[in-house]
Amino acid sequence: MSGLTIAQLLDELDEAARRGLIEESGSPVGRFRFVHALVRDAVYQQIAPLRRAQFHRDAAEALASLPEGRPSERLAEIAFHFAKSSGLGRDQRIAEYGARAAAQASHALAFERAEAIATAAMRALEGTDLLARNWRLIAERARAASGLGTKRDSLPWIKLAFDAAEAACSERGIVVCSRLLTATPDEDMQPFLDRALKVVSEGTRPAALTAAYYAGHIAERAPVRAEALSGHGRRWLESNADPEVEVAYRIARCNLNFHRGLFAKLIEDGEALLASGIEAPVAGRDLMGHRMAGTGCIGEGDLAGVERHGWEMREPARAISRHWSARAVDLIAIAALCRGDWESFDAILHEPEHDPNDPVLFGLQQLAAAERGELQELERLIAAVPAYDIAQNSLAPLFPRAARALAALHAGEPSVVLGFEPGSAKGPMQNAFWDVMGHTIGAFSAAACKDEEAAAQSHYVLSRHPAFFCWWRHSWHAMGLASAVCGEFNRAIAELGRAREFYAQGFRVGGAWCAFDLASALIERNQAADSERATELLLDAHGTAAELGLRELVRRSEGTLAKLNRAVARATPEAV
């Protein structure tokens, strides 16, 4: 680079060191650094701009020409020098090394460094055709933005990368951008994905991948179309062994089964993904396998399975991002919440490695506050989650409605719960998961308000779908409450009995409240032996509530038990 011989170069270095400008940096021998950044900057500014650019270009080319295997260790340095050499003319290598170095940083979870590398390269190419067609560089900028902030922050960059890939007729670029697009929460991504399917050639690997990503993305809103799209992946896999397509296809199938409420199938698919032996991408296989199988275990009531998948997912999740760490933690937290193990629940939610502002983790804390009768804490938690963050997860908006409905029903007086609004939570059409979730909330809300019409509507919808546990209560419990409001006490007792059988698997919080609700239905029915059975249930509910610190249930069960004893005493002949 300098044009000096080794002997001349060493003489110059010795002179610079003698003057106090540079010093040896230690191991390995032969490396020097400026003694201070101010010294470095002063020397740097004395070099003419064009000469500086040439030095940078020479440095980049020298580093890139290192023996096989070593350039990857210097990618960030090579990218830096190529970006700084743009004064000599825009070079494709600025984009190439910028994208590679940014990708390397993102894979190491160094998203700030990835953003800086990609931004420097993009600025060096600003206003040129080189930037407009280098989708890889722009896509890496998008990936860095997603890693640093919310997924929504990456949208402008993803769209720009998509346009660049489309302009370059790059099917691989379309696939990469489609994957980035389907990780975002916005519904306005659908036009881009429709464009993607038109660009890629039908029957090809890019078409299979793009369709599989698209299917997983719209499974919630349009399951019929998602089913058709996933067929592209299935047909490709029938004649090709392709790990990347297989993972994308299996994830799409898991999403479809989740939104159909088919939790036993979801467990089967998640476990199959984990056991598939697919070599790449391993992170996607393990994280999605554990997440889907764990979610299926929630719906099926296997708390041990929920907890196991949460803990096994936790280590690989920590290595990916705080978002994925939070998804592992919420499985562990749900198991603790359902058992009423508040010590474990509070401990896992306050560990530092996951995002403390995650809307789902906030939602679980809201449910815990409702269960414990902590109304002020409930409102504080609801107010603490910005609407912007809630929009990042479609399940998150359900938690405040569910928590308030639970709190209102537990208190026996809706007016004491601030922000309580009667009604069901609406979700996408043709979606069993959202129907059951929304109308489970609706049934609890109707029970709190004694709204017979709303209770009948929620019962009708719930009866048309598979019954499952809805993260806070089983849908059989909701149906039983709705039946009781409508005066259908025999049906209510049967439904609450089925819910109680489910809760016996370790769902102590739901089981305690279900025992109280079943006792209340028996008291209302008032047939022979109902009072005796109601008394047993109330004593059971009171004992569990006292142990778990469910203050409202302790108060309500004591009051109901006292009324029942007085009623029995009045009905008992004096002689007896």
N, C-alpha and C positions, 0 to 999 in steps of 0.2 A: 504493500500500500504506500509506504513512505518513499520507496526508491532507494533506501539506504541499505548498506550491507549490515550484517549482524553486528559487526564490531562498531560501526558508526552509530547504529541504533543504541547499543549499550552505552556508548559515550554520551549520547544525548540524554538518555535516561539518568545516568549518573549526575550530569550537570543539573537537570531539573530537580533531582532529589536534593542535591547540595544547596540549591537555592530555596528549598522548602516548599516547592510546588507540588511534588508528588511523594508517595511513600510506597514501600512494598506492602501488598495486602495480605501477606502470609502465604499459606498453602493454596495452590501449588506454587513452586518457585517460578519467578519470572512474571508475576502479575503485579501491576502497579495501579494505584488510584490517586486521585487528587486529594490533597490534605483537607480540603473544604469545598463544599458546593459552590461557594462564591468565587473561589479560585478557578474552578472548572468553568463556570459561566463566563468569567472575565476573559479567559483564554479562548473560549469558544466564540465569543462575540468579536474577537479580533480577526477571526478567519473570514474571508470574503464569502458571501452566501453561496455563490456557485461552487467555490472550492469546498465549502462545508458539505454541500450536496454530493460532490464527487467523493469525498472521504466516506460519507455514509454509504454510498453505492458500493464503493470498494470493500468496506467492512461487511456489508450484507453478503456480497458475493463470496468473500473469503470464508465467512462463517458457513454459508450454504454449501461450500465445496469441501467441507470436512469429510473424513472417511465415513463410509456407510454406517448408519446407526447413531451417529453423533449429532447431525443437524437438528433432530427432534429435541435434543436437550437445549438447543439454542433458539428455538422457534420464536420466542418473544423478542430476543435480541435482533434476529434477522428481520422480523416484521418491523421493529422499531427503526432500524437503519434504512430499510426500503422506503418506509413512509417519509422519513426525513430527506430522502434523495429525490423527492418529486420535482424539485427545481430543475433537474436534468431532463424532465419529460415524464409523462405518466407511463408507468410500467405495469404490465399485467401481474408481475411478481408482487407488487404492493398488495393487490387484492388476494392473491394466492396465499402468501405467507401471513397476511393479516387474518384471513379466515382460519387457517390452520392453527395459528397461535391462540386466537380467541377460543377456538373449539377446545384446545388443550387446557386452557385456563378454566373454561366452564366445566369440563369433565372433572377437574380438581376442585370444583365448587368455589373457585376464585372468580366470582362473577364481576366484582369491581375491576379486576385486572382485565378480564375478558372484554368488558365494556370499554375500557381505556384503549385497548389494542384495536378493537374493531372501529371505534370512533376515530382514532388517529389515521387508520388506513382509509376510511371513508372520506375524511377531510382532505387527505392527499389526492383523492380521485374526484373530489367534488366538481360537478359540472361537466364531467366527461362521459363518453359512451361506455368506458370501462366500468364505471360504477353502475350505470343503468343495467348492465347485463351480468353483473357479478352477484348472483342471488346468494351464493354461499356466504359471502362476507356480510351481506345485509341480514341473512338468516341468523348468523352468529351474533350479530348485534341484538336481534330480537330475543334470542335465547338468553343472552346476558341480562337484558331488561326484565325478562320474566323471572330470572333467578334473583335479581336484586329487589324487585318490588312485587306488585300484584301481576297476575297474568294479563290484566287489561293494559298495563303499561307497554306490553310488547306488541299490541295490535297494529299500531302504525308501521312498525318495522316489518312485521310479518306480511302485511299487505304490500309493502314496497318490495319485499323479497319475492312475493308471489308474482307481482307484475314483471320483475326482472326475469324470473324463471320462465314465465309465459313468453316474454319477448325473445328469450334465448331458445325457445322450443325445447327446454330441458325437462324431460319426464322425471328424472331424478329430483330436480329442483321442485317440481310440482308435488312429488311425494313428501319431501322434507317439509315444505311449507304447509301441506295438508295436515301433517302430523302436528306441527306447531299450532295451526288453526284450531284443530279439534281439542287442544288442551286449554282453550280459552272459554270463558263462560258466555260470550255474546252470541245471540241468535243471528246477528247480521253476518256471521261467517258463512251461512248456508249458500249465498250466491257465489262466494269464492269457491266453495267446494263443488258446486254445480259446474262452475267453469273448469275446475280441475278435472272432473270426469270427462269433459268434452276434449280436453287437451291430450290426455293420455290415451294410448291405443287400446281398444277393447281386447280383452283376452290376454293382456300382457301382465307381467309382474307389477309394473307401476299402477296399472288399473286395479289389480287385486289389492295392493296395499292401500291406495287412496280410498277405494270403496270400503275396506275394512275399517280404516280410521273414521270415515264418514259415518258408517253404520254405528260405531260406538258412540259417536258424538250426538246423533239424533235419536238414539234408542229411547230417551226419555220423552221426547216430544212427538216422534213419528215412528212408533215401533213397526208398523207395517212396511214402511219404506226401508227402515233399517234391516228388517229381515231379508228383503230383496237384495239390498246392497251387500249384505254379508255373504250372499251366495257367490259373489265374484271371488271372494277369498276361498270358499269351499271348493269351487271348481278348479281354481289354480292349484290347490293343495292335493287334489285327486291325482294329478300327474307330475307334481313337483315337490321335492323335499326342500322346504324353504322356511328356516327358523323365524325370520322377521315377519313374514306373512302369517305364519302359524300363530305367533304371539298376538299380532294385531287382530286376527280372526277370533281367537279364543277370548280376547278381552271384549270384543264386540258382542259375542254370544253371552258372556257374563253380564254385560250391561243390559242386554235384552231380557234375560231371565230375572235380573234384579227388578226391573221396572214392570215386569209381569207378576211380581210377587211370588215367583217360583223359587223359594229359598233352598229347598232340598236339591234342586237342579243346580242352583248357584254354588252350593257346597261341592257338589260333584265336579262341576266345571273348574272351580278354583283349585281343588285338590289335584285334578287332572293336569292343570297347567303347571303346578308345582312339581308333579312327578313326571312331566313330559320329557325331561332331559334335554330340552331345547338349549343350545349353547349360547345363543345370542338373540336378543339382548337379555342377559341374565337378570339385570336389575328390574326390567319390566316384567319378566316372568315371575320373579319371587315377590316383588311388591304387590303386583296385581293379583297373583295367586293367593297370597295371604289375605289381602284386603277383601277379595271377593268371597273366599271361603269363610273368613271371619264374619263378614256381613251376613252371609247365609246362615251362619250359626246363631246370629242374633234373632233372625226371623223364626228359626226353628226351635229356639229356646235352649241351645247348647252353650251355657255360660262357660263351661270349661274349654270348649272349642274356641269361643270368642277370645278368651284370655290367652290361650295357647298361640293362636295366630297373631294376636297383638304383640306378644313378647317376641315371637320368632321373626316378625316383620320389623321389629324395632331397630335392630342392629344395621341391616342393610338400608333402612330408611334414614338413619342418622347420616349415612355416607352420601346421601343424595341431596336432601334439602330439609329445611325446617317444616315445609308443608307436608312432606311424606312422613316426617317424624310425628307430626300432629295426627296424621291418619292412623299410625300405629297406636299412639297414646289414646285416641278416642275409643278404640276397641277395648283396651284395658280398663279405661274409665267407665265405659258402659257396663262392663261386668261388675265393677265395684258398686256403681250406682244401683243396679238391679238388686244386688245383695244387701244394700244398705251398709256397706263397709266404707263409712265416711272417712276414716283415717287413711285408707289406701287411696280412695278417690281424691282427696285433697292433696295427698303427697304426689301422685303421678301427674296431676294437672299443674303443679307448681314447680316441676323440674325445668331447668333452664334450656334444654336443647331444642324444644319446639317453640313455635311462634305463640307468644302469650296472648296475641290478639286474634288468634284463629277463631272464626265465628262459630264453628261447630263445638269447639271446646268451651267457648262462652255459653253456647246453648245447653250443653250438658250441666254446666254450673247453674244455669237458670232452672233446669228441671230439679236439681238437687235442692236449691233454695225453696222451690215450691213444695217438694216433698217434706222438707223440714219445717215448713210454715214460716220461713223467713221472708216476709213480704217486702220489707224495705231493701233487703239485699237483692231480692229478685228484680226490683225496679232499677236498682243501681246497675246490675249486670246487663239488663236489657238496654239501658241508656248508654252503656259503655261501648257497645259495638257499633261502629259507624255503618251507615247504610251501604256505603261503598264496599266495605268488607263483606257484608252479608250477601251482596250480589255475586260474590265469587263462588258461592256454593248454594245449589238449589235447595238443599235440605235446611240450610240455616234459618230462613224466614219462618219455618214451622215451629222452631223451638220457643220463641216468645209466646205464640198463640197456645201451644201445648202447655207451657208452664203456667200461664195465666188461667187456662181452663182447669188445670189440676188444682191450682191454688184456690180458685173460686168454689170448686166442688168440695174441696177439703174443708174450707171455712164454713160451708153451708150458707154463704151469703156473698153473691157476686160483687156487691157494691163495695166490699172492703178491698178488692183487688184493683189497683189503678191500671187503666188502659185495657181492662177486660172488654172484649167485643164478642158477642155471641156469633155463632156461625161456623161453618166448615172452612177449612183452608183449601182453596181451589188449586188444582194442578193441571198439567197438560191432559188433553182428551186422550182416550184409548190407552190409559195408563193405570194399571191395577194398583201399583205401588202408591201413586199419589192419591187415587180414590180412597184406598184403605187408610192411608195416613191422614188425609184431610178429613174424612168422615169419622175417624176415631176421635180426632179433636172435636169435630162437630157434635158427636154424641156426648162427650164429657161436658161440652159447653151447654148443650140442651138440657142435660141433667142438672147442671148448676142453676139454670134459669127456669126449670120445670116447663120447658117449651115442648109441648106434645107434637106439634107439627114438624118442627126441626128434628126432633128425636125420631119420628117415623121416617123421615126422608133419609137420615143417616143410617138407620137400621136397614132400609131397603137397599141402599148402595152397598153397604158392608156385606149383606147376605148374598150378593151376586159375585163376590170375589173370594179367592182363597183367604182363609184366616191366618194371620201371623202376628208376631210381636212387633209393635211399632216404636221401639226404642224407649218408650215410657210406659205403655200398657198394651196388653193383647187386645186384638179387635173383638174377641169374644167378650171381654170385659165391657168394651164400649157398647156392644149389641145388648148385653144384659142391662146396662144402665138405661139405654134407649127404650127397651121393652118395659122396664119398670115405670118410666115416665108416662108411657102410653097405657099403663094399667094392666099390661099383659104379664102378670106376676108369675104364672107357671112357666112361660117362655123365659122370662128374666132369670128365674131360679135355675133353669136348665143351662142357660148360656153362661151365667156367672159360675155355675158348678164346673163347666168345661174350662173356663178361664182359671179357676182355682186349681184344677188338676194340672194345668200347664205351669202355673206359678210354683207348684210343689217341687219343681226341678231346681229350685234355689233362688227364685225371684221373690225375696222376702218382703221387699217394699210393696210391690204390686199385690203379692199374696195377702198381706195384712189388710190393705184397703179393700181387696176383693172380699175378704171374710166379712168386713164391716158392711159392704154393699149387699152381700148375700143375706146377711142377718136382717138388714133393713127390709129387703124384699120379702123375707119370710114373715116378718112382723106385719107387713102390710097385707099379705095373703091371709094370715091368721087362721090357719087350719090346725087340726089336731097335731100335736107334737112340734109345731112350728116354733113355739115359744122356747121350748127346751133346746131345740137345735140352734135357734138364734142366740140364746144365752151362751152356748158353747163357743159359737163363732165370735161373739163379742169379747169373751174372755181371751180367746186366742189372739184376736186382733189387738186387744189392749196390751197383752203380754209382749207381743212382738214390737208394737209401737213404743212401749216404754224402753225396751232394750235398744231399739234403733234411734231413739230420739225424735220420733214423729209426733211432734207436739199436738198438732190438730187432731190426729187420730186418737191420741190419748184422751183429749178433751171430749171428742165426739163419742167415742166408745163408752166412756164413763157416763156421759149424759144419757145416751140411749139405753145403756144397761140399767140405770136408775129408773128411767121411765118404764122399761119393760118389767122390772121387778114390782113397781107400784101397780101396774096393770094386772099382773098375775095375782098379786095380793088381793086386789079388789074383786077379781073373778073367782077367788078360792072361797068355798063355803066356810063360815066361821067354825063350824064343828071340826072341820078338817084342820 
